[in-house]
Amino acid sequence: QRGYSEGRYLGRPESNAHRMNALSTLAAGLRMNFCYDDALLVYEAHLAVLQRHYPNEDKFMLAVKNNLASCCSNMGLHDRAVRLQREIHTRGVALYGTTEENVLLRSGCLGISLHASGRFVEARTFLREQIPLIRTYFGPDHDHTLKATQTLAASLNDDPASTRESRLEAETILHDVVQRRRRVFGPA
């Protein structure tokens, strides 16, 4: 008769695909249930195992780091989220170029993290560079384009040093975003 750990995750090597999938699923489930502290620990463990056993699996590494950064944002750890998002963006651009779908999605995440951390000028500069690429790839009415554009407007408006001109620009941008959202997604 097999022992409890045989044939289960505990009896398998740390790098086993089933164990890796279990870590990913556990972290996602914890995060979806707002157990961010626990999810963060699992994402960190998952990343450590990937770095130890699969250091060249960039696609998976970027995905886990992105989940880790999102979890940090959920917890209000905005500086850490920004650091991770910068690493993700830099590595993604180096591997895939500036116009690859996941690079563009994650550039929107970096813009959100920059804004959330109070780096309004950096968020504006970065998003002004990225939004044309995002718009070209996804189209002007896509949710990702609208989120990035809305974050640009928020970084213009929320900066304590913003000028009247900046606030008017933010208002114009938000007006356009709201109209597009209503047209695409309905009035609700």
C-alpha positions in Angstrom: 0.0 0.0 0.0 1.3 3.5 -0.9 2.1 6.0 1.8 0.3 9.3 2.0 3.0 11.3 0.4 3.6 8.9 -2.4 1.8 9.8 -5.6 0.9 13.2 -4.1 2.6 16.5 -4.3 4.8 15.9 -1.2 6.4 12.8 -2.8 7.2 14.5 -6.1 10.3 16.6 -6.9 10.0 20.3 -6.3 10.2 21.0 -10.0 7.4 18.6 -10.9 4.8 20.2 -13.2 1.9 19.1 -11.0 3.5 20.9 -8.0 4.1 24.0 -10.1 0.5 24.0 -11.3 -0.7 23.5 -7.7 1.3 26.6 -6.6 -0.1 28.7 -9.4 -3.7 27.5 -8.7 -3.4 28.0 -4.9 -2.0 31.5 -5.3 -4.7 32.5 -7.7 -7.4 31.1 -5.5 -6.0 32.9 -2.4 -5.8 36.2 -4.3 -9.3 35.9 -5.7 -10.6 35.4 -2.1 -8.7 38.5 -0.9 -6.1 36.5 1.1 -3.3 38.7 -0.3 -0.8 38.0 2.5 -1.0 34.2 1.8 -1.2 34.6 -1.9 2.0 36.8 -1.8 3.9 34.0 0.0 2.8 31.4 -2.5 3.7 33.6 -5.5 7.1 34.2 -3.9 7.6 30.4 -3.4 6.5 29.8 -7.0 8.9 32.3 -8.3 11.7 30.9 -6.2 11.1 27.4 -7.6 11.0 28.7 -11.1 14.3 30.6 -10.6 15.9 27.5 -9.2 14.8 24.9 -11.6 13.7 26.8 -14.8 15.8 30.0 -15.0 15.4 30.2 -18.7 11.6 29.9 -18.8 11.1 33.6 -19.3 7.4 33.3 -20.3 6.5 31.6 -17.0 8.8 33.8 -15.0 7.2 37.0 -16.4 3.7 35.6 -15.7 4.5 34.8 -12.1 6.2 38.1 -11.5 3.2 39.9 -13.0 0.9 38.0 -10.6 3.2 38.9 -7.8 3.2 42.5 -8.8 -0.6 42.6 -9.0 -0.8 41.0 -5.5 1.6 43.7 -4.2 -0.6 46.4 -5.6 -3.7 44.8 -4.0 -1.8 44.9 -0.7 -0.8 48.6 -1.2 2.9 47.7 -1.7 3.1 50.0 -4.6 6.8 50.6 -4.6 7.5 46.9 -4.8 4.8 46.5 -7.5 6.5 49.3 -9.6 9.9 47.6 -9.2 8.5 44.3 -10.4 6.6 45.8 -13.2 9.7 47.6 -14.5 11.6 44.3 -14.5 8.8 42.6 -16.3 8.5 45.4 -18.9 12.2 45.6 -19.5 12.6 41.9 -19.9 9.5 41.6 -22.0 10.7 44.3 -24.4 14.1 42.7 -24.6 12.6 39.3 -25.5 9.6 40.2 -27.6 9.8 43.8 -28.7 7.5 46.7 -27.8 4.5 45.6 -29.8 3.9 42.1 -28.5 0.5 41.6 -26.8 1.7 40.7 -23.3 4.3 43.4 -23.3 1.6 45.9 -24.1 -0.8 44.5 -21.5 1.9 44.7 -18.9 2.9 48.2 -19.9 -0.6 49.2 -18.9 0.0 47.5 -15.6 3.2 49.5 -15.1 1.4 52.7 -15.8 -1.2 51.9 -13.2 1.5 51.0 -10.7 3.3 54.2 -11.3 0.1 56.2 -10.8 -0.8 54.2 -7.6 2.7 54.9 -6.2 2.3 58.6 -6.7 4.8 58.8 -9.5 2.5 60.9 -11.6 5.1 62.6 -13.9 6.7 59.2 -14.7 3.3 57.6 -15.3 2.3 60.4 -17.7 5.6 60.2 -19.6 5.5 56.4 -19.8 1.8 56.2 -20.8 2.1 58.9 -23.5 4.8 56.6 -25.1 2.7 53.4 -24.6 -0.8 54.4 -25.4 -0.2 54.9 -29.2 1.3 51.4 -29.3 -1.6 50.0 -27.2 -4.1 51.8 -29.4 -2.5 50.5 -32.6 -2.4 46.9 -31.4 -5.8 46.7 -29.7 -7.8 49.5 -31.3 -9.1 52.7 -29.8 -12.2 51.1 -28.2 -10.6 48.1 -26.6 -10.8 47.9 -22.8 -7.0 47.8 -22.4 -6.6 51.0 -24.5 -9.4 52.7 -22.4 -7.8 51.6 -19.1 -4.4 53.0 -20.1 -5.9 56.2 -21.3 -8.0 56.5 -18.1 -4.8 56.0 -16.1 -3.1 58.8 -18.1 -6.0 61.1 -17.3 -5.9 60.1 -13.6 -2.1 60.9 -13.5 -2.8 64.3 -15.0 -5.6 65.1 -12.5 -4.3 63.5 -9.3 -0.9 65.1 -9.3 -0.9 67.8 -6.6 1.4 69.9 -8.9 -0.8 69.6 -11.9 -1.8 72.8 -13.6 -5.3 74.0 -14.7 -4.3 73.0 -18.3 -3.4 69.5 -17.1 -6.7 69.1 -15.4 -8.6 70.3 -18.5 -6.7 67.8 -20.5 -7.6 65.1 -18.0 -11.3 66.1 -18.3 -11.2 65.9 -22.1 -9.5 62.5 -22.0 -12.0 61.2 -19.5 -14.9 62.5 -21.5 -13.7 60.6 -24.5 -13.1 57.4 -22.4 -16.6 57.6 -21.0 -18.2 58.0 -24.4 -16.2 55.1 -25.8 -17.1 52.9 -22.9 -20.8 53.7 -23.2 -20.7 53.0 -26.9 -18.8 49.8 -26.6 -20.0 48.3 -23.3 -23.4 50.0 -22.9 -24.6 52.6 -20.5 -24.4 50.6 -17.2 
